[in-house]
Amino acid sequence: MAGYRELKVWRLAMELAEEVYKLCAEFPRHEVYGLTSQLQRAAVSIPSNVAEGQARNSSKEFGHFLGIARGSLAELETQIMLAQRLDYLTAEKASPALEKAEEIGKMLKGLQKSIATD
C-alpha cells in the first residue's frame, strides 16, 4: 500500500482540518478554550489517525485507526452543527465543511471495508 500522503482520504481530511481552523478564526473569543479547541482537535485527529494507522504494520491496526478517524469525524460534524445552533456559523459557511466531512466519511468506511477483506 502507498504511504498515507498518497491516500486521497488523508489529503481531503487535511483540507477539512485547514477549513475548520479558518472557520474557527471567526468564533467569539470566549470560545477559544471551548468549542474552538474541540473542533480543531477533532479535525486534526482525522488525518492524524489515518496517517498513524497506515504507518502501522497490519491491516487490522490500520482498520482500528480508521475507526478512530470515523469517530473523530462524527464528533467534528456534531460540533459544526452545534456552532450553527449557537450562531457562530451560518449554514452557508458550515455547508462546505459538512459536505467534505460526508465525503470523507464514505471514503473512510470504504477503505475500512477494503482492508478488512485483505
C-alpha positions in Angstrom: 0.0 0.0 0.0 1.2 3.5 -0.7 2.2 5.9 2.0 -0.5 7.9 3.8 0.3 11.0 1.9 -0.8 9.2 -1.3 -4.3 8.4 0.2 -7.0 10.7 -1.1 -8.9 10.4 2.1 -5.8 11.8 4.0 -5.5 14.7 1.6 -9.2 15.6 1.9 -9.0 15.3 5.7 -6.1 17.7 5.7 -8.1 20.1 3.6 -11.0 19.8 6.1 -8.8 20.4 9.1 -7.5 23.6 7.4 -11.0 24.7 6.6 -12.1 24.1 10.3 -9.2 26.3 11.5 -10.3 29.1 9.2 -13.9 28.8 10.4 -12.9 28.9 14.0 -11.0 32.1 13.5 -14.4 33.8 13.3 -15.7 32.4 16.5 -16.2 34.5 19.6 -13.0 35.0 21.7 -14.6 33.3 24.8 -14.8 30.0 22.8 -11.1 29.7 22.3 -10.8 27.0 25.1 -14.2 25.6 24.4 -15.8 24.8 21.1 -12.9 26.2 19.0 -10.4 23.9 20.7 -12.7 20.9 20.4 -13.4 21.5 16.7 -9.7 21.9 16.0 -8.7 18.8 17.9 -11.3 16.6 16.2 -10.4 18.0 12.8 -6.7 17.3 13.3 -7.4 13.8 14.7 -8.9 12.6 11.4 -5.9 12.8 9.1 -3.6 12.0 12.1 -5.3 8.7 12.7 -5.3 7.8 9.0 -1.6 8.5 8.9 -0.8 6.6 12.1 -2.9 3.7 11.1 -1.4 3.4 7.7 2.1 3.5 9.2 1.3 0.5 11.4 2.3 -3.0 10.5 -1.0 -4.6 9.9 -4.4 -4.2 8.2 -6.1 -4.9 11.5 -4.3 -2.0 13.2 -5.0 0.3 10.2 -8.7 -0.6 10.4 -8.7 0.3 14.1 -7.2 3.7 13.4 -9.7 4.3 10.6 -12.4 3.6 13.1 -11.0 6.2 15.4 -10.8 8.7 12.5 -14.5 8.0 11.8 -15.4 8.7 15.4 -13.5 12.0 15.3 -15.3 12.8 12.1 -18.7 12.3 13.7 -17.5 14.4 16.6 -16.5 17.2 14.2 -19.8 17.1 12.3 -21.7 17.4 15.6 -19.6 20.3 16.8 -20.1 22.1 13.4 -23.8 21.7 13.8 -23.6 23.0 17.4 -21.7 26.0 16.2 -24.5 26.7 13.7 -27.1 26.4 16.5 -25.1 28.9 18.6 -25.0 31.3 15.6 -21.2 31.1 15.3 -21.5 29.7 11.8 -24.1 30.3 9.1 -25.4 27.4 7.1 -23.6 28.8 4.1 -20.3 28.7 5.9 -20.8 25.3 7.5 -22.1 23.6 4.4 -18.8 23.1 2.5 -17.2 21.6 5.6 -20.1 19.3 6.3 -20.2 18.2 2.7 -16.5 17.4 2.7 -16.9 15.6 6.0 -19.7 13.4 4.5 -17.4 12.5 1.6 -14.5 11.7 3.9 -16.9 9.5 6.0 -17.8 7.5 2.9 -14.1 7.1 2.0 -13.1 6.0 5.4 -15.9 3.4 5.5 -14.9 2.1 2.1 -11.2 2.0 3.0 -12.0 0.2 6.2 -14.1 -2.3 4.3 -11.4 -2.9 1.7 -8.6 -3.6 4.1 -10.8 -5.9 6.1 -11.0 -8.2 3.1 -7.2 -8.2 2.5 
